[in-house]
Amino acid sequence: MSLTPLHAIFALMSLFTVGGAVGVVLNRNLIYAAMYLVLSLFGIAGLFILLEAPFLAAVQILVYVGAISVLITITVMVTRCVFCKEPPPRQLTLVAVMAALVMVTLGFVIMTRFGGLTPAADVPADSIEQLGVAFVNPQAYLVPFEVASILLLGALIGAIFIARDDLPRDEEAVGGDDHA
Amino acid sequence: MIPLHWFLLVAAGMFCLGLFGVLIRRNVVAILMSIELMLNAVNLNLVAFWRYLAPEHINGQMFAVFVFAVAAAEVSVGLALIISIYRNRDDVNAGDLNLLKW
């Protein structure tokens, strides 16, 4: 197997992805963990491009790298308890062994079932067009598409309702003893 | 072209790191970030299988798009819940949120 620039790009993007994931789970400082999350999601977008799914790569950048990471960063800034560090993890070895076992199992299945598989066919040149048509085709994905939009609307309203601070002050003082 | 198993191994590694993070972290925001890692690993798997097994059908990409939509809804509601919990309790450690414990 000869090394091509494709392999180099794949290695770099995998490094971003997995290295960022390591940073997310091991970093005790949540702001740094959020930055590593951005790196990891960016690596995923690069892998999508390597898989010839440019639309998904663009959506990944817009939705994850753009919106979700900003949301997470703002939440970290709003909720971080500056003077209390996250308590040290319990049962670190047990969890590490469990995750490693899952990894070994998945790796075994992947290598036995899908080892060395190469693409069956080329991606059609109009794959993005097909995607757009399938979204609005009643025979295909029109109903799930509309349900997804309702879900997003529900999540939007729900998030505003939950996070809104509209408690009357005196009621809060009566209700929350541990707060005062 | 890169063989399929490399993409699957990257996704599996990312998923296991996310699993590790969900189980080991105590801060709720960090747990949510680890869940994001797991969702992205699944997405990578979906797109890799689409590309290598059935690139002529668009269904694989479609599933990934719906995972995006559900993940966005999940993150927004989850972060709203975290902000609400923080406002009420000044604390977002999963171990201390035991109000509904038996």
Interface residues (C-beta under 8 A of the other chain):
Chain A: L6 H7 F10 S14 T17 V18 A21 V22 V24 V25 L30 A33 A34 L37 S40 L41 I44 L47 F48 L50 L51 E52 A53 F55 L56 V59 Q60 V63 Y64 A67 I68 L71 I72 T75 V76 V78 T79 C81 E86 P87 P89 L92 V95 A96 M98 A99 A100 V102 M103 L106 G107 I110 M111 F114 G115 G116 L117 T118 P119 A120 A121 D122 V123 P124 S127 Q130 L131 A134 F135 Y141 P144 A148 L151 L152 G154 A155 L156 G158 A159 I160 I162 A163 D165 G176 D178 H179
Chain B: M1 I2 P3 L4 H5 W6 F7 L8 L9 V10 A12 G13 M14 F15 C16 L17 G18 L19 F20 G21 L23 I24 R25 R26 N27 V29 A30 L32 M33 S34 E36 L37 N40 N43 L44 V47 A48 W50 R51 Y52 L53 A54 P55 E56 I58 N59 Q61 M62 A64 V65 F66 F68 A69 V70 A71 A72 A73 E74 V75 S76 V77 L79 A80 L81 I82 I83 S84 Y86 R87 N88 R89 D90 D91 V92 N93 G95
